[in-house]
Amino acid sequence: MDEQLIIIGAGPAGYTAAIYAARASLKPLLFTGGQIGGQLTTTTEVENFPGFAEGIMGPDLMFQMSEQAQKFGTRFAYEDVISVTQQSCDDVFVVTTSGGAYKSKAVIIATGATARYLGIDGEKALIGHGLTACATCDGSFYRDVPVCVVGGGDSACEEAHFLTRFASKVYIIHRRDELRASKAMQKRVLEHDKIEMIWDSTIAAYQSDKDGELESITLENLKTGEQSSLDLKCVFMAIGHTPNSSFLGDLADRDDAGFIIRKPDCTLTKTPGLFAAGDVADAIYKQAISAAGMGCWAALDAERYINQF
Ligand SMILES: Cc1cc2nc3c(=O)[nH]c(=O)nc-3n(C[C@H](O)[C@H](O)[C@H](O)COP(=O)(O)OP(=O)(O)OC[C@H]3O[C@@H](n4cnc5c(N)ncnc54)[C@H](O)[C@@H]3O)c2cc1C
């Protein structure tokens, strides 16, 4: 056996799992993938991670977590995992990466989920500068200014309703002429005096100011082709997330959107020895602190599993 525990992912879930596992002398090997530090490296100020009363920059928080994991003996491999399989003879996991194949008794998947954006010009540069996919995280930065939410499902409506606590006006931009959200949720947003629907429309372009912050968008009506301009301080994308779970084959069950399904009240997947934590296994909360919490669970679950041998 080469490894006791392999952790895949270098976000809050993976690093927290690594801190716990390393302190339990499991000497985990952690594969970082391409985004070392995970999603929080793409944001600026994080105000809701406990322990930082003045807030902390996302990349700084993730650097601290990485240092803490390393201090207790986590080894990092800067490789992308391509597949996880199991040897039929002894249930050992084989993790194949861009750099080779590694065997391990247990594996924790902490590969996160990627928010979907529209894929139009200039979008990447605006993320964190007036474009985000998390109202819970960034809503309170936009007080008394107009913002919009893109989407038409329950999440979009929930985010729009939440944003009315801060913004002066919340537009919901939706491609169709009716919402997909539940009737109760539709009622909440359609009757809210701060929320205005923009039906049958999408964003055709973004415009930013000299500091690179969003200042307006070009709207396109998908039925008429007509374009118009709207001044906004932030666009909240709510068109879903893609969990990074496709490399797993059939070792773990996934829901229709690709989120890994865990056994109740733990991080175990359908395969003994294979655990999942963080956004990749969480279709609901998708927060750094909940990902870190699940990373802790996964390490404790994995430790218990490994101790059986
Ligand atoms: C712009 C933005 C702002 C946010 N602000 C906040 C905030 O203020 N507060 C808050 O609580 N949350 C915030 N969030 C949400 C938070 O970032 C996520 O909930 C959290 O990062 C999830 O942690 P995770 O460890 O599950 O996954 P991630 O942080 O997504 O990390 C996934 C890791 O897996 C790795 N990986 C993926 N695929 C592979 C592979 N095949 N092989 C190897 N490695 C792989 C990646 O490289 C990455 O290291 C924000 C998110 C975004 C996008």
The ligand as an SDF file (V2000), in Angstrom:
LIG
                    3D

 53 58  0  0  0  0  0  0  0  0999 V2000
  -16.3650   34.7230   -6.1560 C   0  0  0  0  0  0  0  0  0  0  0  0
  -16.7390   33.8710   -4.9580 C   0  0  0  0  0  0  0  0  0  0  0  0
  -16.8600   34.4570   -3.7200 C   0  0  0  0  0  0  0  0  0  0  0  0
  -17.1890   33.6820   -2.6060 C   0  0  0  0  0  0  0  0  0  0  0  0
  -17.2710   34.2900   -1.3940 N   0  0  0  0  0  0  0  0  0  0  0  0
  -17.5320   33.5410   -0.3090 C   0  0  0  0  0  0  0  0  0  0  0  0
  -17.5970   34.1410    0.9780 C   0  0  0  0  0  0  0  0  0  0  0  0
  -17.4170   35.3650    1.1310 O   0  0  0  0  0  0  0  0  0  0  0  0
  -17.8660   33.3350    2.0440 N   0  0  0  0  0  0  0  0  0  0  0  0
  -18.0980   31.9830    1.8980 C   0  0  0  0  0  0  0  0  0  0  0  0
  -18.3150   31.3070    2.9030 O   0  0  0  0  0  0  0  0  0  0  0  0
  -18.0590   31.4070    0.6960 N   0  0  0  0  0  0  0  0  0  0  0  0
  -17.7910   32.1400   -0.4180 C   0  0  0  0  0  0  0  0  0  0  0  0
  -17.7700   31.5530   -1.6400 N   0  0  0  0  0  0  0  0  0  0  0  0
  -18.0680   30.1190   -1.7450 C   0  0  0  0  0  0  0  0  0  0  0  0
  -16.8340   29.3020   -1.3340 C   0  0  0  0  0  0  0  0  0  0  0  0
  -15.7270   29.7410   -2.0750 O   0  0  0  0  0  0  0  0  0  0  0  0
  -17.0840   27.8180   -1.5860 C   0  0  0  0  0  0  0  0  0  0  0  0
  -18.2490   27.4090   -0.9010 O   0  0  0  0  0  0  0  0  0  0  0  0
  -15.9000   26.9950   -1.0840 C   0  0  0  0  0  0  0  0  0  0  0  0
  -14.7000   27.4270   -1.6800 O   0  0  0  0  0  0  0  0  0  0  0  0
  -16.1010   25.5140   -1.3720 C   0  0  0  0  0  0  0  0  0  0  0  0
  -14.9730   24.8520   -0.9140 O   0  0  0  0  0  0  0  0  0  0  0  0
  -14.5520   23.4180   -1.4810 P   0  0  0  0  0  0  0  0  0  0  0  0
  -13.3280   23.0520   -0.7290 O   0  0  0  0  0  0  0  0  0  0  0  0
  -15.7060   22.5060   -1.4620 O   0  0  0  0  0  0  0  0  0  0  0  0
  -14.2160   23.6310   -3.0230 O   0  0  0  0  0  0  0  0  0  0  0  0
  -13.3620   24.7010   -3.8490 P   0  0  0  0  0  0  0  0  0  0  0  0
  -13.0110   25.9020   -3.0690 O   0  0  0  0  0  0  0  0  0  0  0  0
  -14.1050   24.8710   -5.1190 O   0  0  0  0  0  0  0  0  0  0  0  0
  -12.0070   23.9180   -4.1560 O   0  0  0  0  0  0  0  0  0  0  0  0
  -11.9970   22.8360   -5.0500 C   0  0  0  0  0  0  0  0  0  0  0  0
  -10.5720   22.3350   -5.1950 C   0  0  0  0  0  0  0  0  0  0  0  0
  -10.6130   21.1160   -5.9410 O   0  0  0  0  0  0  0  0  0  0  0  0
   -9.6010   21.1450   -6.9280 C   0  0  0  0  0  0  0  0  0  0  0  0
   -9.9970   20.2460   -8.0300 N   0  0  0  0  0  0  0  0  0  0  0  0
  -11.1020   20.3000   -8.8070 C   0  0  0  0  0  0  0  0  0  0  0  0
  -11.0840   19.2780   -9.6880 N   0  0  0  0  0  0  0  0  0  0  0  0
   -9.9450   18.5810   -9.4490 C   0  0  0  0  0  0  0  0  0  0  0  0
   -9.3370   17.4190  -10.0370 C   0  0  0  0  0  0  0  0  0  0  0  0
   -9.8950   16.7590  -11.0530 N   0  0  0  0  0  0  0  0  0  0  0  0
   -8.1440   16.9950   -9.5360 N   0  0  0  0  0  0  0  0  0  0  0  0
   -7.5380   17.6260   -8.4950 C   0  0  0  0  0  0  0  0  0  0  0  0
   -8.0850   18.7210   -7.8930 N   0  0  0  0  0  0  0  0  0  0  0  0
   -9.2410   19.1840   -8.3860 C   0  0  0  0  0  0  0  0  0  0  0  0
   -9.4930   22.6030   -7.3320 C   0  0  0  0  0  0  0  0  0  0  0  0
   -8.2370   22.8600   -7.9580 O   0  0  0  0  0  0  0  0  0  0  0  0
   -9.6410   23.2710   -5.9570 C   0  0  0  0  0  0  0  0  0  0  0  0
   -8.3860   23.2910   -5.3270 O   0  0  0  0  0  0  0  0  0  0  0  0
  -17.4420   32.2930   -2.7640 C   0  0  0  0  0  0  0  0  0  0  0  0
  -17.3190   31.6920   -4.0190 C   0  0  0  0  0  0  0  0  0  0  0  0
  -16.9740   32.4650   -5.1150 C   0  0  0  0  0  0  0  0  0  0  0  0
  -16.8420   31.8100   -6.4710 C   0  0  0  0  0  0  0  0  0  0  0  0
  1  2  1  0
  2  3  1  0
  2 52  2  0
  3  4  2  0
  4  5  1  0
  4 50  1  0
  5  6  2  0
  6  7  1  0
  6 13  1  0
  7  8  2  0
  7  9  1  0
  9 10  1  0
 10 11  2  0
 10 12  1  0
 12 13  2  0
 13 14  1  0
 14 15  1  0
 14 50  1  0
 15 16  1  0
 16 17  1  0
 16 18  1  0
 18 19  1  0
 18 20  1  0
 20 21  1  0
 20 22  1  0
 22 23  1  0
 23 24  1  0
 24 25  2  0
 24 26  1  0
 24 27  1  0
 27 28  1  0
 28 29  2  0
 28 30  1  0
 28 31  1  0
 31 32  1  0
 32 33  1  0
 33 34  1  0
 33 48  1  0
 34 35  1  0
 35 36  1  0
 35 46  1  0
 36 37  1  0
 36 45  1  0
 37 38  2  0
 38 39  1  0
 39 40  1  0
 39 45  2  0
 40 41  1  0
 40 42  2  0
 42 43  1  0
 43 44  2  0
 44 45  1  0
 46 47  1  0
 46 48  1  0
 48 49  1  0
 50 51  2  0
 51 52  1  0
 52 53  1  0
M  END
$$$$
